[in-house]
């Protein structure tokens, strides 16, 4: 459903959020290991998240990545998806056709539209705070 980059971006953001709750900045190497992603790929994803003002980056020996506590409730999953994958998840055809719309629908257009609408609702209402608290309390996991 999401690109690999987007999956890693969500996982990285949630990991950084949990560490920020502990008042810790985390470096690239730690994040890549925690989310089981190649470092170079993780670096590119983190750059996109910083550029989109979803996470903060501090350079230097005590630097790293963090999320301002004020932003925890404000950052929604939809913002991460948008920063990395754009809005294609909301507009693309369920069968991958180049042209599919209300006027020339594919065989699954109407059913897929409902799923897309529900997905958009979930992404727009789920905050990083909600996800990071579940992880911090051991109710959810980033890797198995």
trRosetta pair geometry for C-beta under 8 A, 3 or more apart (Angstrom, degrees):
i j d omega theta_ij theta_ji phi_ij phi_ji
1 89 7.1 58 169 -134 80 117
1 119 7.8 -152 -173 -134 133 146
2 6 3.9 -119 176 90 112 127
2 7 5.2 144 94 -55 120 77
2 10 7.4 21 140 -10 171 131
2 81 6.7 -104 -119 -120 116 98
2 85 6.3 -123 -151 -45 78 153
2 89 7.1 -13 -96 -87 66 139
3 6 4.6 98 53 4 78 102
3 7 7.1 -138 95 -5 43 84
3 84 6.9 -144 58 137 117 108
3 85 5.3 166 9 -95 112 109
4 7 5.6 -51 -150 34 35 114
4 8 6.4 31 153 -14 66 106
5 8 5.9 -58 -150 41 30 109
5 9 6.1 35 150 -26 65 108
5 41 7.2 -130 -104 -179 82 100
5 44 7.6 -61 -134 100 119 109
5 45 5.5 -174 -164 -94 85 108
5 84 5.3 -167 121 -176 103 122
5 85 7.4 157 79 -65 101 81
6 9 5.3 -51 -144 34 33 117
6 10 6.5 34 156 -19 65 100
6 80 7.1 120 -157 135 79 90
6 81 5.8 44 -154 -122 127 62
6 84 4.4 164 -93 98 74 134
6 85 4.6 -10 -69 -36 136 116
7 10 6.0 -54 -153 33 29 108
7 11 6.4 23 152 -12 63 110
8 11 5.6 -58 -145 43 33 110
8 12 5.9 35 156 -22 69 108
8 35 5.8 109 -146 140 75 136
8 37 4.6 85 -132 -98 128 149
8 41 6.9 29 98 131 175 109
8 42 6.4 -122 167 -101 131 72
8 45 5.4 -117 104 -77 112 173
9 12 5.8 -52 -140 37 27 111
9 13 6.3 28 158 -19 62 107
9 45 4.8 -143 -81 -173 85 117
9 48 7.1 -51 -111 79 131 120
9 49 6.1 167 -152 -63 101 116
9 80 5.3 167 129 -179 112 105
9 83 7.1 -169 -180 84 151 108
9 84 4.6 -150 -11 -52 164 152
10 13 5.9 -57 -148 36 28 110
10 14 6.4 24 156 -15 64 108
10 77 6.6 24 -122 -139 114 93
10 80 5.4 118 -87 126 70 151
10 81 7.7 18 -67 -63 109 74
11 14 5.9 -57 -148 38 29 108
11 15 6.2 30 154 -19 65 108
11 35 4.2 127 123 -135 124 119
11 37 7.6 152 79 -31 131 126
11 142 5.4 113 -153 -153 101 108
12 15 5.7 -56 -146 37 30 111
12 16 6.2 29 156 -18 66 107
12 31 5.4 47 -138 -179 95 119
12 35 5.4 -60 -71 -32 68 161
12 37 7.4 -50 -62 24 108 150
12 42 6.5 150 -90 -150 138 95
12 45 6.2 134 14 114 155 127
12 46 6.4 -116 158 -79 152 86
12 49 7.2 -147 98 -19 123 160
13 16 5.8 -54 -145 38 29 110
13 17 6.2 35 152 -25 63 106
13 49 6.4 -164 -79 -138 102 147
13 54 6.5 -40 -118 142 126 122
13 55 6.4 -140 -117 -56 80 119
13 67 7.4 72 -164 -64 75 137
13 75 7.3 -145 179 148 131 143
13 80 5.6 -105 -8 -102 159 138
13 128 5.9 -94 145 -118 109 126
14 17 5.5 -51 -148 32 32 117
14 18 6.6 34 154 -20 64 101
14 128 6.5 -157 -95 -150 62 84
14 131 4.9 -79 -117 126 117 122
14 132 5.5 -171 -157 -79 71 76
14 135 6.0 118 163 -20 112 154
14 142 6.7 177 93 -90 122 117
15 18 5.9 -52 -153 32 32 110
15 19 6.6 24 153 -12 64 108
15 26 7.3 -78 133 64 99 167
15 31 6.0 141 98 -134 137 78
15 34 4.9 126 -145 117 148 138
15 35 5.9 -114 -22 -56 148 102
15 135 7.9 -111 -90 153 48 163
15 142 6.1 42 -73 -94 100 167
16 19 5.8 -60 -150 42 33 109
16 20 6.1 37 151 -24 67 108
16 26 6.0 -138 -113 41 71 122
16 31 6.7 3 -65 -108 91 120
16 55 5.7 16 116 -127 162 132
16 65 5.1 -64 -124 121 130 110
16 66 6.4 -172 180 -118 101 26
16 67 5.6 108 124 -21 104 102
17 20 5.5 -54 -145 35 30 114
17 21 6.6 38 152 -25 62 99
17 67 5.1 -14 -97 33 67 145
17 72 6.5 114 -150 -119 112 91
17 128 4.8 -167 -86 161 154 112
17 129 7.3 -142 -174 -85 136 38
17 131 7.3 81 68 84 152 94
17 132 3.7 -108 116 -81 120 145
18 21 5.7 -48 -157 26 33 115
18 22 7.1 21 147 -7 61 104
18 132 4.8 -165 -66 -156 68 96
18 135 5.2 -81 -78 98 134 123
18 136 5.1 177 -135 -71 97 90
19 22 5.6 -60 -157 42 39 107
19 24 4.4 -84 178 78 91 105
19 25 7.4 90 133 -133 121 7
19 26 4.8 36 116 -35 171 121
19 66 7.3 -110 100 -112 99 75
20 23 7.1 36 -173 -88 40 25
20 24 7.0 -114 -80 57 28 58
20 25 7.9 43 -93 -89 73 46
20 66 4.7 123 -100 -160 105 83
20 67 4.6 -116 -16 47 170 77
20 68 7.8 -81 -171 -42 142 10
20 69 6.8 -172 145 -71 111 71
20 72 8.0 -167 97 -78 129 106
21 69 7.7 107 -99 -106 56 98
21 72 8.0 75 -77 -100 94 142
21 132 6.3 159 -28 147 132 128
21 133 8.0 140 -94 -84 161 63
21 136 6.0 -45 77 -88 155 149
24 66 7.6 -176 100 -101 40 107
25 58 6.3 -58 -136 43 153 119
25 62 7.2 96 51 157 139 67
25 63 6.6 -110 143 168 150 29
25 64 3.4 135 147 66 102 116
25 65 6.4 141 -166 53 80 29
25 66 4.7 -68 -106 -48 76 112
26 30 4.7 -117 -171 86 100 131
26 31 5.5 117 126 -57 121 89
26 34 7.9 -21 -179 -1 150 145
26 64 5.1 165 70 172 20 133
26 65 5.6 -38 66 57 76 86
26 66 7.4 131 16 -73 71 67
27 30 5.2 93 58 11 72 103
27 31 7.1 -139 100 -5 35 92
27 63 7.6 84 -97 97 89 71
27 64 4.6 -87 -71 -111 57 103
27 65 7.4 135 -107 7 21 85
28 31 5.8 -61 -148 38 29 109
28 32 6.1 27 159 -19 68 109
28 39 6.1 76 146 -155 109 93
28 42 6.2 141 -165 107 86 117
28 43 5.7 17 -143 -85 136 86
28 46 6.8 -122 -109 12 90 161
28 64 8.0 -150 -23 -135 56 75
28 65 7.7 94 -68 -15 57 118
29 32 6.0 -56 -146 36 27 110
29 33 6.4 24 157 -16 62 109
29 39 6.4 -8 -101 -112 58 122
30 33 5.9 -59 -149 38 28 109
30 34 6.1 27 156 -20 65 111
30 64 8.0 1 38 -142 126 129
31 34 5.7 -59 -146 37 29 111
31 35 6.3 -2 166 6 67 111
31 37 7.9 -29 129 51 79 114
31 42 5.9 161 105 177 106 138
31 46 7.1 86 99 -74 161 132
31 65 6.6 16 -55 42 143 137
32 35 6.7 -72 -141 50 23 90
32 36 8.0 77 165 -101 54 3
32 37 5.1 -108 -145 75 69 79
32 38 6.7 -42 -158 134 122 14
32 39 4.5 -37 -85 -91 172 61
32 42 4.2 -140 -90 4 92 161
33 36 7.4 20 -173 -75 29 44
34 142 6.6 24 157 100 87 148
34 143 7.7 -165 172 -6 49 126
35 42 7.1 138 63 -109 123 122
35 142 6.1 -75 -106 165 66 126
35 143 7.3 175 -137 -50 30 113
36 143 5.6 113 -16 -103 125 137
37 41 5.7 -117 168 86 101 113
37 42 4.6 121 105 -67 120 103
37 45 7.7 -33 154 19 156 145
38 41 4.4 75 71 14 97 111
38 42 6.6 -168 89 -12 46 89
39 42 5.5 -60 -145 38 29 113
39 43 6.2 35 156 -26 66 103
40 43 5.7 -47 -150 28 31 116
40 44 6.9 31 152 -17 61 101
41 44 6.0 -54 -157 33 33 110
41 45 6.6 30 149 -16 65 107
42 45 5.6 -58 -150 38 34 112
42 46 6.1 34 154 -20 68 107
43 46 5.8 -55 -145 37 29 110
43 47 6.5 36 153 -24 63 103
44 47 5.6 -50 -152 29 32 116
44 48 6.9 32 151 -18 63 101
45 48 5.8 -54 -157 33 35 111
45 49 6.6 30 149 -16 67 106
45 84 6.7 10 -140 -111 87 124
46 49 5.5 -55 -148 38 36 112
46 50 6.2 38 153 -20 68 104
46 55 6.9 -66 -154 71 79 141
46 57 7.3 104 156 -82 108 124
46 65 6.2 -94 -153 -87 127 148
47 50 5.8 -54 -146 37 30 110
47 51 6.1 32 154 -20 64 109
48 51 5.6 -54 -144 38 29 114
48 52 6.3 21 156 -11 64 111
48 83 5.4 136 149 153 100 100
48 84 5.7 101 120 -92 149 72
49 52 5.8 -60 -145 44 29 106
49 54 4.6 -81 -169 64 82 114
49 55 4.7 30 133 19 115 109
49 80 7.1 1 -111 -126 103 83
49 83 6.1 89 -98 130 53 153
49 84 7.8 -6 -64 -59 80 100
50 53 7.6 33 178 -76 34 29
50 54 7.6 -92 -72 49 21 71
50 55 5.7 -59 -80 76 63 84
50 56 7.1 87 -126 -132 87 18
50 57 4.7 -11 -114 -12 139 121
50 65 7.8 -107 -74 -121 107 103
51 83 7.7 149 76 -159 88 111
52 79 7.0 156 152 167 129 95
52 82 7.8 147 -145 95 145 89
52 83 3.8 -56 -49 -118 167 126
54 67 7.7 -32 151 -114 60 106
54 71 7.7 159 -157 166 45 142
54 75 5.7 101 -150 -129 88 126
54 79 6.0 160 -97 128 121 119
54 80 6.3 120 -157 -86 164 74
54 83 6.2 -88 -16 -39 139 163
55 65 5.4 14 158 -170 129 106
55 66 7.0 153 -169 77 87 24
55 67 5.5 -66 -120 -80 72 82
56 65 6.9 150 80 -155 51 56
56 66 5.3 -26 64 69 102 76
56 67 6.7 152 12 -100 89 31
56 68 6.3 77 -20 -35 133 88
57 63 7.3 38 172 176 65 111
57 64 7.6 -113 -143 133 60 22
57 65 5.6 -23 -99 -99 70 73
58 62 7.6 -30 117 102 126 69
58 63 4.0 -151 107 -137 77 85
58 64 6.3 -1 56 41 91 44
58 65 7.9 -178 20 -80 72 27
58 66 7.3 6 0 15 110 108
59 63 4.7 -52 175 -96 8 166
60 63 4.3 120 52 -32 66 111
67 71 5.6 -115 177 75 94 119
67 72 6.6 108 127 -77 123 71
67 75 7.1 -71 -156 -2 134 153
67 128 6.9 -101 177 123 169 153
68 71 4.7 83 70 1 88 108
69 72 5.7 -17 -162 -17 47 116
70 74 7.3 13 135 0 67 126
71 74 5.0 -79 -151 52 53 112
71 75 5.2 46 158 -28 95 105
71 128 7.7 14 127 49 85 134
72 75 6.8 -55 -140 28 17 100
72 127 6.8 72 150 156 61 118
72 128 5.7 -117 -152 84 57 97
72 129 3.8 83 154 -75 100 100
72 132 7.1 -88 -145 39 108 138
73 127 5.3 -17 -147 -158 41 159
73 129 5.0 -7 -77 -6 55 146
74 127 7.3 84 34 -135 14 115
75 79 5.8 -107 -155 55 69 140
75 80 7.5 61 174 -43 103 95
75 127 6.4 101 75 -157 58 75
75 128 4.4 6 87 -2 113 123
75 129 7.9 130 53 -20 86 76
76 79 5.2 107 61 -4 72 98
76 80 7.9 -140 102 1 47 84
76 123 6.7 94 150 153 102 61
76 124 5.6 27 162 -150 151 34
76 125 7.0 34 -139 -27 123 7
76 126 6.3 107 -157 70 78 52
76 127 5.8 -56 -96 -96 60 56
76 128 7.6 -126 -86 -22 17 76
77 80 5.7 -55 -158 35 44 110
77 81 6.2 42 149 -18 74 106
77 122 7.5 -23 60 127 140 74
77 123 4.4 -111 92 -148 105 70
77 124 7.8 -88 59 -47 82 22
77 126 4.7 12 -5 79 120 108
77 127 7.9 -129 -22 -92 74 13
77 128 7.7 147 -63 -64 62 66
77 131 7.7 99 -69 -33 105 141
78 81 5.6 -54 -146 40 34 113
78 82 6.0 36 155 -21 67 108
78 120 7.1 54 -106 -156 124 61
78 123 3.9 108 -70 136 80 102
78 124 4.5 20 -26 -80 147 61
79 82 5.6 -53 -143 38 30 112
79 83 6.2 33 155 -23 63 106
80 83 5.7 -53 -146 34 30 112
80 84 6.4 2 163 2 64 112
81 84 6.5 -76 -148 48 24 93
81 85 5.4 -39 -175 42 68 112
81 89 6.3 -53 175 21 129 146
81 123 5.9 -29 7 -157 144 142
82 85 7.3 -64 -98 61 15 70
82 86 6.4 28 -153 -138 52 19
82 87 6.3 14 -118 -67 85 73
85 88 6.2 -104 157 41 93 100
85 89 6.1 51 120 -27 137 109
87 90 5.0 -45 179 38 85 113
87 91 5.9 58 125 -6 92 113
88 91 5.9 -78 -137 53 36 93
88 92 4.9 43 172 -41 81 113
89 92 6.6 -26 -108 19 19 112
89 116 7.3 169 146 -137 68 95
89 119 7.0 -110 150 124 113 139
90 116 5.7 122 -138 -180 51 114
90 119 7.8 -157 -92 87 73 110
90 120 5.6 63 -108 -81 113 118
92 96 7.3 -3 173 -106 110 46
93 96 5.8 -114 82 -9 101 6
93 97 4.3 -60 103 46 170 77
93 98 7.6 -44 4 -7 137 9
93 99 7.9 37 -52 84 139 14
93 100 3.6 93 -102 31 119 146
93 106 5.6 86 -165 -6 118 142
93 109 7.4 -45 -141 -98 84 83
93 112 7.6 69 -172 100 45 159
94 100 7.8 -125 23 131 68 162
94 106 6.6 -157 53 76 89 133
94 108 4.5 -95 87 98 141 120
94 109 6.9 -167 18 -90 114 37
94 111 7.6 -3 -36 81 174 84
94 112 3.3 -122 -55 -100 138 159
94 115 7.8 85 -100 52 125 129
95 100 7.3 137 46 -75 95 156
95 106 4.8 -149 23 166 127 156
95 107 7.2 66 -42 43 145 87
95 108 6.1 132 -41 33 100 114
97 100 4.5 102 76 -44 116 114
97 106 5.2 165 10 -75 140 131
99 104 6.3 14 135 85 102 132
100 104 6.8 -113 -126 100 38 81
100 105 6.2 56 -168 -141 82 41
100 106 4.6 -26 -126 -20 128 103
100 109 5.9 -161 174 -97 109 112
101 104 6.1 46 49 46 75 72
101 105 6.9 -96 88 -78 25 61
101 109 7.8 94 174 -146 4 138
102 105 6.5 2 -134 -59 21 101
102 109 7.8 165 -94 157 37 138
105 109 3.3 -116 -163 30 106 161
105 110 6.6 28 -170 -36 155 78
106 109 4.9 133 48 -50 66 94
106 112 8.0 10 69 19 110 139
108 111 5.3 -67 -167 55 73 107
108 112 4.8 72 132 -28 96 111
109 112 6.0 -66 -140 41 20 106
109 113 6.2 27 160 -28 62 107
110 113 5.7 -48 -147 26 29 116
110 114 7.1 30 154 -17 59 100
111 114 6.0 -53 -161 30 35 111
111 115 6.8 32 146 -15 65 105
112 115 5.5 -54 -151 38 40 113
112 116 6.1 43 150 -22 70 104
113 116 5.6 -52 -146 36 31 113
113 117 6.4 34 154 -21 64 105
114 117 5.7 -53 -148 34 30 112
114 118 6.5 28 154 -15 63 106
115 118 5.8 -57 -151 39 31 109
115 119 6.2 34 150 -21 66 107
116 119 5.5 -54 -146 36 32 114
116 120 6.3 36 154 -22 65 103
117 120 5.7 -49 -149 33 31 113
117 121 6.6 34 151 -20 62 104
118 121 5.6 -52 -150 34 34 115
118 122 6.4 33 152 -18 65 105
119 122 5.7 -55 -149 36 32 111
119 123 6.2 27 156 -15 67 109
120 123 5.9 -59 -145 41 29 108
120 124 6.0 20 160 -13 66 114
121 124 6.1 -64 -143 42 24 105
121 125 6.2 0 166 -1 63 118
122 125 6.4 -75 -143 46 22 96
122 126 5.9 15 167 -21 66 118
123 126 6.3 -57 -131 32 23 106
126 130 5.9 -111 -162 65 69 139
126 131 6.8 62 166 -44 105 105
127 130 4.8 107 61 0 79 99
127 131 7.3 -153 98 2 48 85
128 131 5.7 -60 -149 44 37 108
128 132 5.7 32 157 -18 73 112
129 132 6.1 -61 -139 40 25 105
129 133 6.2 25 163 -20 63 109
130 133 6.3 -59 -149 33 22 108
130 134 6.8 21 155 -16 58 108
131 134 5.9 -58 -155 35 32 112
131 135 6.5 28 152 -15 66 108
131 140 7.1 -73 -160 69 67 157
132 135 5.5 -55 -148 39 36 112
132 136 6.0 38 154 -23 69 107
133 136 5.6 -51 -139 37 32 112
133 137 6.2 21 161 -10 65 111
134 137 6.2 -64 -145 44 25 102
134 139 4.4 -86 -163 72 77 112
134 140 4.1 42 133 5 112 117
135 138 7.8 42 178 -67 30 23
135 139 7.5 -84 -63 54 21 72
135 140 5.1 -57 -77 75 62 96
135 141 7.2 128 -126 -92 81 22
135 142 6.6 34 -131 -37 129 96
141 144 6.4 90 120 -76 141 64
